[in-house]
């Protein structure tokens, strides 16, 4: 059994707590948050036995294997220091840190303490991407990928009070769309297409009431010769029933055909000279985005218990953050 402690009871915490409670090889011992009523409500809803308001006290009193950090990025460095000092393995929400230097420091702290640091990056665990990866590995669209195009319209950022109800700190972030959402796709594109060679970025602010960018057009070039486009904004609206299920629609083209991902999770394959046909696979509108939080945490738990390397180990994940930094360094906000 993997014994887990959670820190944070904010917007995303229920997804992670619920997923931990479904894993048979995990025991969730406690939740900690400075807002005690919020932590109590979350613990009661998901049958977590203990609640704390002080992280140091929780770490002192509970004997656990891993801490799951579900708090804003500015808190991560200190929490990682505290957990590492106790010899605990760490799962930490993305963004890992507000800066690349701080992210590197977090990874170094874990390495020096000889504890595992895994970044909670769940997009690559969405069931449609796992199925698309299988199709690519089997050469279903050929042996050469031409281009991937992803279009995302969230529609949650056009109002004057945008983000206040769910994640109010979004409004003040000087780096928003790429830092908060684009990092998911940097990782997912690398998962699907391999290592990036360079990225040409264009960033814009469509809502004048926020500090950071809410629109991006990123042109990726991969070492394989493939290219990808991430065409995204949080201002305009999707025409899908649930903009947060797949977060958009994808077209992937190879030398023998194309793969399409629709906003309802449907995947199709169209070979050259043939008609489009549906690809069967299992996906479910459960928890978050196809239950990807559960699949991610299942992978992390198994990796920690077996000693195997997780797909999003901190040292491996740093490359995503380095590409994020390059985007901001090479783009002027318009």
Secondary structure, DSSP 8 states (H G I E B T S, - for coil): -EEEEEE--STTHHHHHHHHHH-TTEEEEEEE-SSHHHHHHHHHHTT-SEEES-HHHHHHH---SEEEE-S-GGGHHHHHHHHHHTT-EEEEESS--SSHHHHHHHHHHHHHHT--EEEE--GGGSHHHHHHHHHHHTTTT-S-EEEEEEEEE--SS-STTTTHHHHGGGGG-SS-HIIIIIHHHHHHHHHHH--EEEEEEEEE---TTSSS--EEEEEEEETTS-EEEEEEESSS--SSS-TTTSSSEEEEEETTEEEEE-TTS-EEEEETTS--EEE-------TTTTTHHHHHHHHHHHHHHHT---TTBHHHHHHHHHHHHHHHHH--B-
